[in-house]
Amino acid sequence: MFSVLKQKPRYTYEEYQQRSMLGYRRYTVGYLTVKVKRKGSEEWETVCKDKHNLGTTVGQDLLHRVMYINIAAETSGWGCNYIALSTNAGGASAAHQSLGTNTGQVTTNEITTGGLARTGAAGLDTRTHTAGTNTSTLEETFVASAGHTAVQLTGLFNNTVASATSIMAHENTFTATTLASGDELRVTWTITSTF
C-alpha cells in the first residue's frame, strides 16, 4: 500500500494572474523568461517562457524578514507588523486599502482609542520568524481601557495609523466581540509563504 503526496498546484503565468485578480489565495511565485538576440539578427529568440521559479530557503527568510519582522530602525526597512482592529462589518477584501474600505490610507472604522489602537513593531508581544522555515508569527494582546462593541476585523499594516504611507498587507474578520474595560483581546497572525 502506498500513499500519494498532494503537491501544490502549479499554474501558468496567465492562470496565476487570473486567479489573483479573482481574489483566490495569493502565493509568492515567480516566472522566468529568457530570450537571446544573435549577432547580426534583429529577432529575439525565446529560450524559455514563463517557467515557474524555484525559491531558495534563504530567499524565503529574506521575504519574511523584510515583509513581517523588521522594524524601522533596521537598515533593510520595516515589515507589515502593525496590528489594527476595527468594528467595520463590511468584511475583508483583497481590494481594501484600509480596514474594511477601499479608500487608501483613510482609517474608516479603525479603532484608535480605548486600548485597542494600532500597535506593532517593537511593541508587539511576539514578532518571530525561524530561519529556514516558511512561517512568521505576529501577536499582540490588547487590553481594553474602555468599552467596545462588535470588534470584528483586523489588519496588518506597515506603519502607524498616523502615517500617510500606511499600507495594509493582510485583512481578516473574526466573530464580532464586545469588550468591557479591562478585557483582553489577543490577536495572532500566522503567515505561511509558499515561496
Protein Blocks (a to p, Z undefined) as FASTA:
>chain_A
ZZdddddddddfklmmmmmmnopacddddddddddddehiabdcdfbghiacdddfklmm
mmmmmmmmpcfklmnbpadfbccddfbfnbpafkbcbehiaehjacghiafeehiacceh
jlpmbdcddehiabdcdddddddfbdcehiabdcddfbdfklckbccfbdcdddddddde
hiacdddddddddZZ
